[in-house]
């Protein structure tokens, strides 16, 4: 696929993925906005809901870009490495499971955990039912990965419901960032477009929640999306670093087996014995 065709495909995919009717459970959680409102923080010392809503969205996007986006990027890199045949399927599944559990341990709120897991599984189901033929070059490899991820999530979900305190690969919880990274790479979306799309979706979901709470109307919500929230999304794009994602990518890969010889005197064979010649002053000539 040439560059123009790839760009055209990406643009079309973005139109589809930005549809609020996409069956991925986008309204399952409010990222804490409902709690923020119910505890009175939006009405305390504020004449309207616009200023506190913008403040909340700004803080949420900054947190999202530093605590969630790196996991998306790392999952994307792991999937990309698999599709380009740098790692096999088993290695990739193990790495994604390790990455996913690392994210699970950082989600201390059980509501956020549950929402993330439900949305993650929904996204993989969406791929298998609607997007499996989107990227024809890697279709077979992508389908194999996604199917094994779904099996791992079902296994991990059963273990967690049974009271398991941790999961071991290939079982995984199937959190949304892990699934977004794998999904985006498999359908041919670039990492930059993936990050930009999900930052926008996070802002838009908060506006949708504001409409449901009746703190903002639909016209005001779209006005905020068109102007101030666009600046926030762009600023988060500029400050998002690949450093954390690269580190997560490296740490998620299973350790390589030692390749050095294990015989008792193996290290001696490579020793430079010429360096061990005694100095003249060390020789006893008496």
N, C-alpha and C positions, 0 to 999 in steps of 0.2 A: 504494500500500500504506500503510495507516494505521500509527500508532506501535505499537499492540498486536500487529498482525500481523507487523510487522518484528521486534519483540522476540521473538515466538514462533518465527519463522523462525531468528533468530540462535541461540536456545537449542537448537533442534533440530540446527542445523548443528554447534554445538559438541559435541554428543553424538556425531555421526558422525565429526567430525575428531579427536576424542580417542581413537578406537578404535585400539588398538595393531596391529590387523590391516590398517590402511589401507596400500595398496600404494605407499608412498612411500620405502621403503628406510630406515626409522627406525633399524634396527640396523646400518647400514653403517659407522658410526663411533662411537667412545666419547668424543669430545671430549677425548682425552688421558688418560682414567682408567686404561686398560689400561697405558699407558706409566708413569703415575704409580705404579701398583701394582708393575709388573715391576722398576722401579728401586729398590724398597724404601722409598719415602717413606711408605707407609701402615703399615709395621711398625716404623719407627724411632721409638723412645721412646713407643710407644703400646701399651696393653694389649689393645685391641680395634680393630676397623675402623670403629666408628661415628664417633668424633671426627674422624679424618682424612678420612673420606668426607664428613661435613658441611662440613668446612673446604674441601675441594676443590669441592664443589657450590656453596658460597657464592661462592667466587672465580670459578668458571665462570659463574654467573648474572650477577654484576656485570660481567664482561667481555662476556658475551653482550648485556646490556642497553645497553652503551655502544658496542660495536664491530659489532654485527650488527643490532640492532633499528632503529637509524636508517635503515639501507638498506631494511628492510621498509617503514618508514613513508614514506620518499621514493618507493619504487615504488608504494605505495598512493596517494599524492597524485598522482603522474603518471597513474596509471590512472583515478583519480577525475576528474581534469581532462579526460581524453579522453572518458570516458563522459558528462560534462556538457557536452561539445562546446566546451570552452575551447581545446583543441588538436586538430589532426587526427591521423589514424592515423600518418602518416609522422613527424611531429614527436614523437609519443609513443614510437614504436619507436626513434628515434634517441636520445631522452633515456634510455630504459630501457637501451639498449645502453651508453651512456656511463656510467650509474650502475653497471651490472653490471661493466664493465671496471675501474672505480675500486675496487670491492670485490675483484675478482680480484687486483689489484696488492697489496692488503693481506694476502692469504692467502699467507704465505711457505712454508707446509708443503704439499708436493705431495699428501699423503694427505688433508688437509683440503680442498684444492682439488677433488680428484677426487670425494670424497664429496659436497661441496656441489653440484657440477655434475650428478652422477647423481640426487640427490634433487630438484633443481630440475626437470629434464626429466621425472622421474616424476610430479611434482605437476601439471605442465601436461598430461601424458597423462591423469592422473586427472580433470582438469577436462573435457577433451574427451569422455571416455568416460562420465563419471558425473554431472557437475555443470553441463553446458552450458545446461540449461534451468532452473536453480535461480532465477535472477533474471530473470524474464520481461521486465521493463521494458527491460533493457539486453542481452538475450540475443544479438541480432544483432551489436551492436558488440563485445561481450565475446568472442564466438566468432571474429570477424575478428581481434581483437588477439591472442588466444591462438594462433590458427593461424599468424599471421605471426611470433610469438615462437618457436614451435617450428621454423619454417623457418630463422629466424635462428640458433637454437641448433645446428641440424644443420650449417649453413654454418660457423659459428664452430668447432664441434667438429672438423670436417674440416680447417680451417686450422690449429688448434692441434696436431692430430696430424701435420700436415705440417711442423711446426717453426716456425710463425708466432710471432713475438715479441710481437705485439700484434694487436688486432682493431679494425676500423673498422665503424661502423654501416652496415647493419642487422645485421651478424654480431655475435653475443654468446656468451659462455660459458654463460650460463644458470644462474647460482648460485642457491642456495636462497632467500636473502633477497629477491632481485629477484622470483623466481617466487611466493613467499609473498605479497608485497605485491599483485601483480597478481591472483593467484588470489583472495585474500580480498576485494578490492574487487569483483571480477566476480561473486562468488556472493552479495554483499550483507552480508558481515560488517563490522561497524564496526571502525575502527582500534584502539580501546581493547580490544575483545574479541580482535582478532587478536594484539595484543601479549601480553595476559594468557594466551591459549591457548598461545602458543609459548614463553613463559617456563615455564609448567607442563610442557609437553612436553619441554623441555630438562632439567628436573629429573627427570621421570619416566624419560626415556631413560637418565640416569645411574644411577638406581635399577635399571633393567633390566640395565644393564651390570654393576652390582655383584652382581646375582643370578647372571649368567653367570660372573663371576669367582669366585663362591662366597665373596665377602667379606661378604656380607649375605644373609640368608634372605628369602623372600618376605613373611613376616609383619613382620619388622623394617623392610623397605623400605617397606611400606605404612604402617607406624606413623610413619616419618620423613616420608613424603609428607603424612600427615594432620595433623602438628603442626609440627615445626620448619621443614620445607621450605615449608609454606604461608606462614609468616611471612617467609621469604626472598623468595618470589615476590612477596608483597604489598609488601615494602620496595623491591624493584626496580621495581615498578609506580609507586611514589610518586616515585622518583628519576629515572625515565626522562623525558627532556626532548624536546620537539619542536624545539628550537633547531637541533640537528645535522641533523635530517631536513629542516627547512625550507631549510637552507643547501644540502644535497645536492640537493634538489628544484630549487632555483634554478640551481645550477651545472650540473646535468645537461641542462637545456634548451639546445638549440642557440642560438647567438647570433643575435639579430635583425639582418636586413639594415638598413643605414643608410637612413633615410627623408628626410634633409636633402638639399637641392639640391647638386649637385656642380659648378655653373658657377664659373669662377674668381672672380667678384665676387658670388657668392650671399650671402656673409656681409655685404657692404656694404649690401645692400638693406634689411636689418633694423636698420641702425645708427641710433641716435638722434642725428641731426646737430644737433639743438638744443643738445645738451650741448657741442658743439664751438665755440660762440660765444666769441670771445676776451674776456678780461677787459680792463677799461679800462686797467689798468696795462701790458698787453701790447701796446697799439697805439702804434706809433711816430708821434708827431704833429709831429716836427721837420721 
